[in-house]
Amino acid sequence: MISFHHRIYTRAAKLSLAAIARVAACVLVCLLACSCAQHKLPEESALAITHVTLIDGTGAAPQPDMTVLLVRDRIAAITSSDAAADLPRHATIVDGRGKFLIPGLADMHVHLTGAGEPDGSRKFMIPLLLENGITSVRDMGGYLDSLLPLRREIEEGKRLGPRIYLAGPYLDGNPPAFQPALVVTNGAQASQDVHDLVRRGVDFIKVQSHLSRDVYFQIAAACKGEHISFVGHVPDRVTAAEASAVGQKSIEHLTCVLRACSANEPKLMREQFLAAAGKEKDVSSRTRQFDWAQELLQSFSEARAHALLQEFVANGTSQTPTLILLQEDSYRRGNLADMPDQRVKYVPRAVFDRWKKVALQDALAAQARDYPLRQELMEKSAHVVGEMQVAGVKILAGTDTAAPFVYPGFSLHDELALLVHAGLTPMQALQSATSRAAEFMGKSATQGTIEKGKVADLVLLDADPLADIQNTSRIRAVVVRGRLLDRAALDEMLSSVEKFAAAN
């Protein structure tokens, strides 16, 4: 039995402990207050862009004379400049009079490890992307051993760069079309490769053109089981409608789309492999390919195209046309004298030499009649893209950087112009690289538009992109993760890339 005195002592101890706890809490609050005072927002963390015309990426009309306040890496407030309250005392002020503010751009088809590692990405591609206002990229095939550390460096703030969403190696048949690739020939490999890539942290799976029908559908099933999306080429032995129906989230380069718009699609599928048979320089093989492409154009059916686009809409299949790639294939490679332009100085010599080699091989194998045919295919593809926009298919802006003569960063602005040429309005083209891109990646809550609370990825332009979409290239400043890169900083980046390119 517990004594009376023991109960008194215990109660006193409890009271004493409670008092100590209250004192400790007060001390802790004081210490936290002191800590907060010592670690207040750094002066450079607040940035205000004042008196600017805001194009927020939602599709709303431009808003003139606005002030956008950024704190650290977030958009803290958006208001009319007249109604703007006192700005933070130590905020950096950027006068936006006569300028236009748009969301940071996304290139939805790049290959960051396509220009040599490890410096190709860090000293060549990343700076050119940022200088061109690209604050997000979707890497559509590359070496994970290089991409994962690069992404980690950027996310941890050790390196300035765009947000990276990646696939890692392609899944392809034997032989694979490109490297790095995982050759998949059966269902067990499909399941294992998808599982391993998910475990390594990829954001989606990329499929390629040489997959067999059975393996392609097994990959689709494996992705569904792993709850991850898959994107890429429509394999040659699969129709675009089948790819859409089985859940391929995006189709790149319009692969198999024109074929699916043909009134003779089954016949063209049968003959496609015969047309491609033989050596590249074999005359009969080139003739078969030419005849096949002519039939592809001549059998185009608006009714078939309309039905296909409705399937894309119903299944939520996005399209990344990469029209810039088709244009380069149709025009520039046909005339080696046209290759040099002012952007060449930013391309490492070794990379540019590879580009020239590809162009020379193509020029030697091609005949004079091939280029007009390619141009017809390009224009028909652009026509289909315009019809996609009308039908409600979601278009994403991508370039296939760094394919030959597709210049990192710069070519996204070319792609936006080509999308407008195809029939998109400047606003729709802009959204293909901003809000549509964020929506596709499941990031609409945090990026893609200029709204309070979203990440501070922005581009300040000297001219109105809605009056002329090519004005997206007239960049005065870029804000990436809240950090301001003014024109001087961007020019310094270009200078650094130029020096690197000359030495490599």
Order of alpha helices (4+ residues) and beta strands (2+ residues): alpha-beta-beta-beta-beta-beta-beta-alpha-beta-alpha-beta-beta-beta-alpha-beta-alpha-beta-alpha-beta-alpha-alpha-alpha-alpha-beta-alpha-alpha-alpha-alpha-alpha-alpha-beta-beta-beta-alpha
